[in-house]
Amino acid sequence: LETPDGRCLVYDAGTTLGPAAVRRVIAPYLWARGIGRIDELFLSHADADHFNGLDDLADRFAIGEVCVPPGFGGPANPHAEALGGRLRGRGILVR
């Protein structure tokens, strides 16, 4: 979603096809629109097909913050927990 003030908001960043789809589809689409920064990225829930492309997006775009629902990480969701750690390690705010 592109807002009138130029912000870019993304909802979920993954697919059942794996993270390569982000490299082939999402990133080129954003670049074609002239977007170099994702201001906010919202993750709906902790299933990998909703977030497995986020590392690739973070390699290609500046990301302001990632918003996750309550209970996104933790022992029940170790892959989601690890993602949060990687994002924080990159200096991306996760809330």
C-alpha positions in Angstrom: 0.0 0.0 0.0 1.3 3.4 -1.0 -0.1 6.2 1.1 -0.7 9.8 -0.3 2.3 11.0 1.8 4.6 8.5 0.1 4.8 5.9 2.8 4.9 2.2 1.9 3.1 -0.4 4.0 3.4 -4.1 3.3 1.1 -6.8 4.7 2.8 -10.2 5.1 6.0 -11.2 3.2 6.0 -14.8 2.4 4.5 -17.6 0.3 4.1 -21.4 0.3 6.5 -21.3 -2.7 9.3 -20.2 -0.4 11.3 -17.0 0.0 12.6 -17.0 -3.6 9.2 -15.6 -4.6 10.0 -12.4 -2.8 13.1 -12.0 -4.9 11.2 -12.8 -8.1 7.9 -10.9 -7.5 7.7 -8.5 -4.5 11.1 -6.8 -4.7 10.9 -6.2 -8.5 7.4 -4.8 -8.1 8.4 -2.4 -5.4 11.5 -1.3 -7.4 9.3 -0.7 -10.5 7.1 1.6 -8.3 10.2 3.5 -7.3 10.0 2.2 -3.7 13.3 1.8 -1.9 12.0 1.8 1.7 9.2 -0.1 3.5 8.0 2.1 6.3 5.9 -0.6 8.1 5.5 -4.3 7.4 2.7 -6.0 9.2 2.8 -9.8 9.8 -0.6 -11.4 10.3 0.5 -14.5 12.2 3.5 -16.8 12.7 3.0 -19.3 9.9 6.2 -19.3 7.8 4.3 -18.7 4.5 3.5 -15.3 5.9 7.0 -14.3 6.8 9.5 -16.5 5.0 10.5 -13.7 2.6 11.2 -11.1 5.1 14.9 -11.7 5.4 15.2 -11.2 1.6 13.2 -8.0 1.8 15.4 -6.7 4.6 18.4 -7.4 2.4 17.0 -5.3 -0.4 15.0 -2.6 1.3 15.3 -0.3 4.4 12.5 -1.3 6.7 11.3 1.1 9.4 9.4 -1.3 11.6 7.8 -4.7 11.6 4.5 -5.1 13.5 3.6 -8.6 14.8 0.5 -9.8 16.7 0.7 -10.9 20.3 2.3 -14.3 20.8 4.1 -14.1 17.4 7.4 -15.6 18.7 8.2 -17.6 21.8 8.7 -21.3 22.4 5.6 -22.2 20.4 7.0 -20.4 17.3 10.8 -20.8 17.2 11.2 -19.8 13.6 9.2 -16.6 14.2 11.2 -16.0 17.3 14.4 -16.4 15.4 13.2 -14.0 12.7 12.5 -11.3 15.4 16.1 -11.7 16.6 17.5 -11.3 13.1 15.4 -8.2 12.5 16.4 -6.7 15.8 20.0 -7.5 14.9 19.6 -5.4 11.7 18.3 -2.5 13.8 14.7 -3.0 12.6 12.1 -2.2 15.3 9.8 -5.1 16.0 6.6 -4.3 17.9 
